[in-house]
Amino acid sequence: MNVKMRMDQVSGINLGNNGIRLAIHDSQDKHVGNLRIGKATVVWMRGKTTEKYGKRIPLEKLLKLMDDM
């Protein structure tokens, strides 16, 4: 996997309203999707899916899922 970060209005170490968007590519550099990490939510947008139709999860729930692994 190849991960590229696109920073939207990030000031210092605090996330702006748009958070951080990661562009995810496979090993052949084909676009897999985007992952946006915001102050309260994480959104996965597979392929060319827009954020409106992405899979959204509260950040706290994601962290709990990771802790439970």
Secondary structure, 3 states (H helix, E strand, C coil): CEEEEEECCCECCECCCCCEEEEEECCCCCEEEEEEECCCEEEEEECCCCHHHCEEEEHHHHHHHHHCC
